[in-house]
Amino acid sequence: MSLASVFNIAGTGMSAQSTRLNTISSNIANAETVSSSLDQTYRARHPVFATMFQQVQSGDRGSLFAEQGEAGRGVQVLGVIEDQSSLMPRYEPDHPMANADGYVYYPKVNVVEEMADMISASRAFQTNVEMMNTAKQMLQRVLTLGQ
């Protein structure tokens, strides 16, 4: 694996964490939205990630977790799925969005868990930035070796 591929790997990681941060912020923003029906209520969203692999060049050693003859090439976002867990009905007959039975439906979003995920995603993003900066410094030092 060349040092230049570090930029691609870190870039895909930053893109994935950016998607994760966007879905988390959407979940937090809609945590208290209500609806009078199950079909119209907001459902929490979660990104699905997968590792991208590439064929290892002769002499390179692949990742410990990769299939034989493959090395990590980054991460990709396969999609964003909606949470299928049951919604939280609350009996609030005075609420303007209440249905005929007096219930409103809230999404099942735990704001504390979402904030912890946000901190984790933010730190993962920062780690990828630091990895890119370190690789850049190493390449700059290689260029100054011949002087």
C-alpha positions, 0 to 999 in steps of 0.5 A, spaced: 500 500 500 502 506 497 502 512 502 498 516 497 492 511 498 492 513 505 489 520 502 483 516 499 482 511 505 482 517 510 477 521 505 472 515 504 472 515 512 471 522 512 465 522 507 462 516 511 463 520 518 459 526 515 454 522 512 453 519 519 453 526 522 448 528 518 443 522 519 444 523 527 443 531 526 436 529 523 434 524 528 436 529 534 432 535 530 426 530 529 426 527 536 420 531 538 416 531 532 409 528 533 404 525 528 397 522 529 398 516 524 403 511 524 405 512 517 407 519 517 411 519 524 418 520 523 423 514 524 430 514 526 435 513 520 442 510 521 447 509 515 450 502 513 457 502 512 461 497 508 469 496 507 472 496 500 477 492 498 482 492 493 487 486 490 494 486 494 500 487 489 505 482 490 509 483 496 504 487 500 501 484 506 494 485 506 489 487 512 489 482 518 481 482 517 481 482 509 480 476 505 487 473 503 490 477 497 486 483 499 487 490 502 483 495 505 481 501 500 476 505 504 469 505 507 463 506 503 456 508 505 451 502 502 445 506 504 441 509 510 436 505 513 430 507 517 429 504 524 423 499 524 422 499 532 415 501 534 413 508 535 411 511 542 404 512 542 402 517 548 395 519 550 394 526 549 387 528 547 388 536 548 394 535 543 392 538 536 395 532 532 392 527 536 388 522 532 380 520 534 383 516 540 387 521 543 394 518 541 399 522 538 406 518 536 413 520 537 419 517 534 423 512 538 429 517 538 434 517 544 437 524 544 442 521 549 444 515 545 444 520 539 449 525 542 454 519 544 454 517 537 455 524 534 461 525 539 464 518 536 462 520 529 466 527 530 472 524 533 472 519 528 472 524 523 478 528 526 482 522 526 481 521 519 483 529 518 489 527 523 491 521 519 491 525 512 495 531 515 500 526 518 501 523 511 502 530 508 507 531 513 511 525 511 510 526 503 513 533 504 519 530 508 520 525 503 521 531 498 526 534 502 530 528 503 534 530 496 536 537 498 
